Amino acid sequence: MGSELRRAGFIGILLLLIIAVACAPGGAPAPGAQAPSEGPPVKIGVLTPLSPPGDAAAGQLISRGAGLGAEYVNSVMGGLLGPKCNAPTSKVEIVTADDAGTPEKGVAGFRKLVAEDKVVAVVGQFHSSVTLALGPVADQLQVPLFSTQSSDTRITSNHYNFVFQTHTITADRAAAVAQFIREYGFKKVAIVAENTDYGAGNTDALKSELSRVAPSVEVRGWIFDRQTADLTPLLLQVKEFGPDLIYNLGVGAPAYLIVKQSNDVGLLPQTPMVISYDVPIRPEFWQNLGPQGKGIIFVAYYHPKQPLTDAGKWMQQQYEARHREPALYSSFAAFGNVIVVAQAINQACSTKGPDIVRALETGRFKSWNLDSASFPKAEGADWHRVRQPLLLLQYTAVNQPVDQATILFPPDMKTGTLQR
């Protein structure tokens, strides 16, 4: 009997020692232990132009929007994965890289973000030439890539499995500008374009669309090297042509150069000019051009009076509080890209590229201006893309706020008539 008691005591002590070891730091986890409540951060890359010859001002706006997107995911959405995915909750972390607006730096930056920084998706693309170069790389590395503000139709018509488009494409822009030209009765159009995929693609698209909807319009194009500082000889040729409308296909500094030197040679302000994207909504527009900006017509993807989702309203308020200026389209677009990627990760319960892609192709997502965006494998250029509204605005006074600019297109949104 005594030996049995001693044996039982020994077994009890042994059990206590096993439990103590299991519960000690570094010991084996106790059965049924809970998963940690916070997981490692999920990194999303922002690859965007932050230095010349890229449009660095656009890159800064895109970076701001992406950063607010991460904050929205972490605070309002409650982070990524978590209990519903039977996983710890993770936060989004933004990793930024500069593509300088060149395909070579873009490809190198993308590879670094994936290989070294371990990002699960990349947003922020602005220059079409860079986005087009990245398409095959995204497919090779199986990491989703979002075109934030690059518009070449081939970005989606090439049907890359890991490339997604949330920006207006070249065909949409050409259709809107051609309708504007027909509606206002322009007869001779001069296209002044930089020698990039953006310039060439938009030139060809507008010529093609005008031949369809307004075949009587005479169109002539001029191409310039975007590194040049003197467009005077070219613009004198444009002046000799005698256009009644100039289509400015410069991006960043070249867009301003076309305006300034068109004034120098006497093309402006007599001849109306359309700038092909929304650069005039930036604060730098009036700083660069002053009175020369009056009368400029421009393509825009956002108007401060248009409806926003609750996410878009949150972003708008946070942006203005932080930066003491209104939020612009570039920032909204990047913000939307980040929160859409986050929703896809949560729907897939995975951060693997193929799983995120499947979720994007089959799910519906809230963005800054849409409650139910989707990215199906559609035909042609509609592959993996969300359609966005497109407007043409005109400034009628110096230092005019964008929300007071006249809406000229589409017809159902017009707030005034063209001032020539």
N, C-alpha and C positions, 0 to 999 in steps of 0.2 A: 504493500500500500504506500509506504514512504517513497519507494523508488518511482511509483507511478506519479505521485504528486510532484516529485522532483522533475520527472520527464515532462509533465504538463507545464510546469513553470518555465522550463527551458524553452519549450515550443512557444509559449506566450511572449517571452523576451525576444525570441527570434522574430516573431511576427511584428513586434513593435519596432525592431531594428529595420526590418524591410520597409515598413511604412515610413519611418523617419528618413531613410535613404531616398525613397521615391519622392517625398515631398521636399527634399533639400534642393537648393539651386544646382542645376545641372543634372539632377536625378531624373529617372524615367518618369514620364507624365502619369498621373493617376488615371485609371480607367474613367472614360467619359469626361475628360477635361475639356473645357470650353476653348474654342479657337480664339486667338488674340483679337481684340476689338478693332485694332488699327493695323492695316497692312502697309506694305511699302508703297511709295507714291507711284502713280501711273503717269509716265511722261508723254506729253504731246509736243511735237516739234513745230516751231514757227519758222519756216524758211521763206525769207522775204527780202526785198532790196533795202539795205540800210546804208548804202554808200554808192557814189557814182560809178559807172554811168547809169545805174538803176535809179528809179524814182524813190529816193530815200525818204521823202516826206510821206509818200504812200506807205512805205514800210513801217514808219513810226506809228502811223494811225492803225495799221493792221496789228502791230505788236500790242498797242494799247487795248484794242478790242479783244485779242486773244487772252490777254492777262485778265480782263474782266470776265471773260468766259470761264476761265479756271475758277475764279472767285465765286461765280454763280453756281458752278457745279459743286464746289466744296461747301458752300454755305446754304444755298437755297435748295439744291437737289439732294443734299446730304451725302455727297461723295459718290464713289463708284463701288460696284459689287455689293458687299455687305451681306446681311442675313438672308435676304431673298435668293442670293446666289450661293448660300452656305459657305460664305467666305468672309474674311475680315473686310472692313470698310477702308477703302483707299482714297487718297486725295489726288487731284490732278496737279501735276507740276509742269510748267511751261519751260521748254528749252529752245532758245532762239539762235538762229544762224543767219548770216548775211549771204545772199546770192549775188549781190551787186548788179542784178539785172542781166547777168551773163550765163549762158548755158553751162560753161565749164565750171564756174563757181557754184552754180546750182546743183549740178550732179555731185561735185565733191562735198558740198554741204549736206545733201540728202544722205549720202553714204555715211558720213560722219555721224549724223543724228541717229541713224539706225544702228551702226556697228558699235560706236563708242557710247552714245548717250542712251541707247536702248529705248528710243521712242516707239510708241505703238501706232502712231499716225502722224502725218505732217500736213499742216495747213499754211496759208499765208501767201500762196503764189499770186504774183501780180503781172509779170511779163510773160506773154504767151510763148516766146521763144524758149524761155526757161522751162515752163510747164511742159511743152512738147518734148523737150529733151529728157524730162524726168519720167514720162509715161512708161517707157520700157524698163527703167530702173525700178520704179514702184512695183511693176509686175514681177520683175526678177526677185526682188527682196520681199515681196508679199506684204508690203506696208501701205495702207490706204493713203492716198494723196488728194487733197482738196484744192481745187482752183478757187481761190478767194476772189480774185478780181482780174484774171486773165481770160480772154474771150475768144481766142481762135477756135473756129468750128471744129478743127481736127482734134482738139483736146478730147471731145466726146465721140466724134465720128470715127476715130481710130479704134474705139471699143476696147480700151485697156481695162482689164479686170479690176485694177486697184485704183483707178482714177475717177474722181467725182467732181461735178461742176455745180456750183451754186451761183454763178454769175451769168449775166446776159452774154450770149454768144454773138459772134460777128454777123450771122445771118439775121438775128433779131434787130441789131443796130442798123444794118443796111435797110431793112424793111421800114423801120421807123423814119429814118432820115429821108429815104426815097418818098415816102408818103408826105412828109413835111415839104419837100421840094415841090411835089406835084400840087399840094393844097395851096401853097403860097405863090405858085406860078413862076418859079425861077426857070430861066431858059438856058443859061450858060454857067456851068459849075466847074470850078477849078479845085482839084484835089491836091493838097500839098502834104506829102507823106514821108515819114522817116523810113530808112531802109532796114526795117525789121519785119518779122512775121506779122506783127500787128499792123504796121503801115501797109505792107503789100496785101495782106488778107482783106483788110477793110476797103482798100482801093478796088480790088477785084469784085468784092461783094457788092459795093455800091453801084459800080458800073453795070454789073449784071442785073441788079434789081431795078435800076432806072430803065434799062433796055426793056424790061417787062412792064413796068407800071407807067413810065413816062418816056416813051421812045423818042419823042421830039426834043428832049433836053440834050444839049451838046455838052459833053463831059471830056475834060482833058486832065491828065495827071502828071505831077512832077514828084520825083523821088530825091531825097537829100540824105547825106550821111549824118546820122544823129550826133556825131562828134563835132560837126562844123560849128563855127561861131559866126559865120557870115553867109546869110541867105540872100543877100541883095541881088546878085546876078540872076538867081532863080526867080525871085519875086518880081523882078523887072520883066521877065518873060511872062509871068502870070498876068501882070498888068497889061502887057501888050495883047494878051488874049481877050481882055475885056470881060471878065466874068461878072455875073450879078450875084454870085454866092461863092464863098471860099470855104472849103471843108478842110479843117486843120487836123491832120493826123499825126501830130507830134505828141510825145508822152513825156511829162515832166518838164524839164528846162526847155527842150525844143518846142513845146507848145507855146510857152511864153515868148520864145525867140521869134516865132512866126508872127505873133501879134505885134511885138515891138517893131520888127523890121518891115512889116506890112504898113504900119503907120509911117515909117521913115520914107518909104517909096511912094506913098500917096494912095495905096490901095484901101486903107482904112482911114477914117471911119466911113467913107462913102459906100464901100461894099460890105454887105453883111457877112459875118464869119460865124461858122459853127465849129466849136471845139468838140471833138468826138467822144469825150468822156467827162467825168464830173470834177476835173481839177479846179474849175472856178468856185466850187463850194468851200475850198480850203481857205483858211485865214491868209495864207501866203499870196492868194490871187491879187488882192488889192495892193498888198505890199510890193508885188512885182510890177504891176501894171498901172496902178493909180487910175487917172481919168481914161487911159486907153482901154480899160476893162468895160467901160460903159457901152452898151449895145451888143456885147458878145452874147451869142446864142450857144447853148451847150447841152449835151446829152447828160442826163442825170438818172440815177437808179433809186433815188430816195428823195422825198420831200418832207420837211418837218411836219406837215399837216396830215400825212398819210397814216392809216391805222397801224398800231404795233401790238404784238402779243404781250402778255404780262411779263415774259422774259425780256422782250424788247424795251418795255417801259422801265423795268428795273435797270437795264443797261444804260438807257438814256439818262436816268436820274443819277446813277453812280458816276457816269462819265462826266457830266456837267459839274457835279460836286467836286470831283477830283481834279479836272483839268481846266475848269473855269471857262469852258467854251462848249458850244453844242456838239453833240456826237455826229459824226459824218458816216457816210455809207461804208467806207473802207473798214472802219472800226466795227460797225454793226455786222458786216459780212464775216469778219474774223471771229467775232463773238459767237455768231450763229454756227460757224464751222465747229468750234470747240464744243459747244453744248450738244450739237448733233452727234459728234463722235462719242461723247460721254453717254448719251442715251443709247447709242448702238452697242456700246460696251455693256451697259446694264441689261439690255435686251438679250444680248448673246451670253451674258454671264462669263465673258471671256475677253482677254486682251490680245488674243491671237489674230493676226491680220485676216486670214480667211474667214474666221468667225465674225469679225466686225463687218466684213464685206457682205456676208450672207444676211446679217441683220439690217444693213443699210438697204439692201435690195428688196427685202420683204417687209420691213417695218414702216411705221410712220413716225415723224419726229416734229417736235416743236422747235421753231427757229425764232429769229427776232421779229419777223413779219408774217410768218405762216404757222398755223396751228397743226398742220398735217402735211409736212413735206415728205416726199418719197423719192427713191432713186432706182427705179426699175431698169431692167435690161431692155430698154425700148429700142425702136428702130432708128437708124441713122444718127443724127447729131443729138437726139433726145436721150441717148444712152447715159444712164447714171447722172441725169441732170434735173435741176429744179428751175422752172421758169420764173423770172423776176419781172416786175413792172419796169417800164422804161419811159422817160419823159424828156421833152425838150423845153428848156427854160431860157428866158432872156433877161439880162440885167438892163434896167432902164435908168439907173442913177448910179453915181459914184458911191462906193462903199455900201451898196445896197445889201441888206441881209438876204440870205438865200430864201428864207421863207416869204420874202416879199417880191421875189423875182416872178415875172409873168410866166405862167404855164402856157406854152403854145401847142403842145402835143402831149397826150392824145386829145382829139377833139372833145371828148366828153368831160375832160378835166380843164379845159381852157379857162384862164382867168383874165385874158386880155388879147390884144392883137399885136402882131409884129410891128416893132418900130424900126424903120429903115434909116 
